[in-house]
């Protein structure tokens, strides 16, 4: 069960414990029945010296849910993330007939695997604005022999193309229809005999999640499946997927053309599978240390994590002048000893979710910061490149926008402004950091963080 004290907002349902942690200036608009349309942050009076626990990884939780559903036996996920995106996935799996028991208080999800079978022959799956969910579930539904399924989401999801994955499934004998003819949801999937195997070409420019989705279901194809990659694949999330598949007993081979998944393999249920803290979510707290002149430690996250976004701390912040220390139990980031952050130039294609975190640090650096390689982020929860440039400009920051990134210049001062978040959790969480540094920063629709980090605002206040 989700936590009992629930508030409704434009972005859905989130737990209401914020009033216990928010500064008084934000608390006045809150009661047990409403959620503030805006949240004005109060700058920290002192540099933080904090240890902040981070919820489980969204990327790993949603992958593990698919693997557990396909496995033979019962799996319990430990430190599972409870957020809008993972709720969408668990509810969809229930609609497909899988047995799932979720315990938010213990942060566990138990899944009864069905050995590669889809129990329900028909289902309508609502995927919200969760790109991982709709892509993983679309491929999963291809295994439903004789089944017909519909997948849809919010208005923004209906603008997010899925055509590359649909074309790949069609070549495997799956009947797919995009209702409006543009490759976007609503999607209709009909599978008569499952995936036939053989060779399939898949474009990966728009999202590596298409590759992940097909990889995860490939062991249950009727013959060995070779995925030939067309276009530019950002490999890090695919590497995570293959590592997880190996943990669950399935071997994949990388070739010059793509990947081969030998037939006949099956996932093995995990009595307990522990999920790492979310490295993308941790980036905001590491960045807070860099920006505010303190130290932040995140336990149970290491440089050897499955998630590539851990490199935001170990590489990006280190290049900006921060001191990064770690062991096999935690990572700690300390602000530069001289208090000066350095501007950098970096291709962020491998860790694009953290490009927004870097962007809010950039105005406080001693030289311009340039980010490239994130053209695909224009097709995510919002056009993230446009959002970053628009909202920083409101603050009086000089920016230059490119098709695949931006340059942000140091700012002598930051103007007060209300930040529009475009229903995008990462815009909200990133710009909140500026509000901990300078006064007058208001976040519109703060509830949108529920997509991946429902109690973000409480945990951010722990820096205080």
Rosetta blueprint (number, residue, H / E / L):
1 X L
2 X L
3 X L
4 X L
5 X L
6 X E
7 X E
8 X E
9 X E
10 X L
11 X L
12 X E
13 X E
14 X E
15 X E
16 X L
17 X L
18 X H
19 X H
20 X H
21 X L
22 X L
23 X L
24 X H
25 X H
26 X H
27 X H
28 X L
29 X L
30 X L
31 X L
32 X L
33 X L
34 X L
35 X L
36 X L
37 X L
38 X E
39 X E
40 X E
41 X L
42 X L
43 X L
44 X L
45 X L
46 X L
47 X L
48 X L
49 X E
50 X E
51 X E
52 X L
53 X L
54 X L
55 X L
56 X E
57 X L
58 X H
59 X H
60 X H
61 X H
62 X H
63 X H
64 X H
65 X H
66 X H
67 X H
68 X H
69 X H
70 X H
71 X L
72 X E
73 X L
74 X E
75 X E
76 X E
77 X E
78 X E
79 X L
80 X L
81 X L
82 X L
83 X L
84 X H
85 X H
86 X H
87 X H
88 X H
89 X H
90 X H
91 X H
92 X H
93 X H
94 X H
95 X H
96 X L
97 X L
98 X L
99 X E
100 X E
101 X E
102 X E
103 X E
104 X L
105 X L
106 X L
107 X L
108 X E
109 X E
110 X E
111 X E
112 X E
113 X L
114 X L
115 X L
116 X L
117 X L
118 X L
119 X L
120 X L
121 X L
122 X E
123 X E
124 X E
125 X E
126 X E
127 X L
128 X L
129 X L
130 X L
131 X H
132 X H
133 X H
134 X H
135 X H
136 X H
137 X H
138 X H
139 X H
140 X H
141 X H
142 X L
143 X L
144 X L
145 X L
146 X L
147 X E
148 X E
149 X E
150 X E
151 X E
152 X E
153 X L
154 X L
155 X L
156 X L
157 X H
158 X H
159 X H
160 X L
161 X L
162 X L
163 X H
164 X H
165 X H
166 X H
167 X H
168 X H
169 X H
170 X H
171 X L
172 X L
173 X L
174 X L
175 X E
176 X E
177 X E
178 X E
179 X L
180 X L
181 X L
182 X L
183 X L
184 X L
185 X L
186 X L
187 X E
188 X E
189 X E
190 X E
191 X E
192 X L
193 X L
194 X L
195 X L
196 X L
197 X L
198 X E
199 X E
200 X E
201 X E
202 X E
203 X E
204 X L
205 X L
206 X L
207 X L
208 X L
209 X H
210 X H
211 X H
212 X H
213 X H
214 X H
215 X H
216 X H
217 X H
218 X H
219 X L
220 X L
221 X L
222 X L
223 X L
224 X L
225 X E
226 X E
227 X E
228 X E
229 X E
230 X E
231 X L
232 X L
233 X L
234 X L
235 X L
236 X H
237 X H
238 X H
239 X H
240 X H
241 X H
242 X H
243 X H
244 X H
245 X H
246 X H
247 X H
248 X L
249 X L
250 X L
251 X L
252 X L
253 X E
254 X E
255 X L
256 X L
257 X L
258 X E
259 X E
260 X E
261 X E
262 X L
263 X L
264 X L
265 X L
266 X L
267 X L
268 X E
269 X L
270 X L
271 X L
272 X L
273 X E
274 X E
275 X L
276 X L
277 X E
278 X L
279 X H
280 X H
281 X H
282 X H
283 X H
284 X H
285 X H
286 X H
287 X H
288 X H
289 X H
290 X H
291 X H
292 X H
293 X L
294 X L
295 X E
296 X E
297 X E
298 X E
299 X E
300 X L
301 X L
302 X L
303 X L
304 X L
305 X L
306 X L
307 X L
308 X H
309 X H
310 X H
311 X H
312 X H
313 X H
314 X H
315 X H
316 X H
317 X H
318 X H
319 X H
320 X L
321 X L
322 X L
323 X E
324 X E
325 X E
326 X E
327 X L
328 X L
329 X L
330 X E
331 X E
332 X E
333 X E
334 X E
335 X L
336 X L
337 X L
338 X L
339 X L
340 X L
341 X E
342 X L
343 X L
344 X L
345 X E
346 X E
347 X E
348 X L
349 X H
350 X H
351 X H
352 X H
353 X H
354 X H
355 X H
356 X H
357 X H
358 X H
359 X H
360 X H
361 X H
362 X H
363 X L
364 X L
365 X E
366 X L
367 X L
368 X L
369 X E
370 X E
371 X E
372 X E
373 X L
374 X L
375 X H
376 X H
377 X H
378 X H
379 X H
380 X L
381 X L
382 X L
383 X L
384 X H
385 X H
386 X H
387 X H
388 X H
389 X H
390 X H
391 X H
392 X H
393 X H
394 X H
395 X L
396 X L
397 X L
398 X L
399 X E
400 X E
401 X E
402 X E
403 X L
404 X L
405 X E
406 X E
407 X E
408 X E
409 X L
410 X L
411 X L
412 X L
413 X L
414 X L
415 X L
416 X L
417 X E
418 X E
419 X E
420 X L
421 X L
422 X L
423 X L
424 X L
425 X H
426 X H
427 X H
428 X H
429 X H
430 X H
431 X H
432 X H
433 X H
434 X H
435 X H
436 X L
437 X L
438 X L
439 X L
440 X L
441 X E
442 X E
443 X E
444 X E
445 X L
446 X H
447 X H
448 X H
449 X H
450 X H
451 X H
452 X L
453 X L
454 X L
455 X L
456 X H
457 X H
458 X H
459 X H
460 X H
461 X H
462 X L
463 X L
464 X L
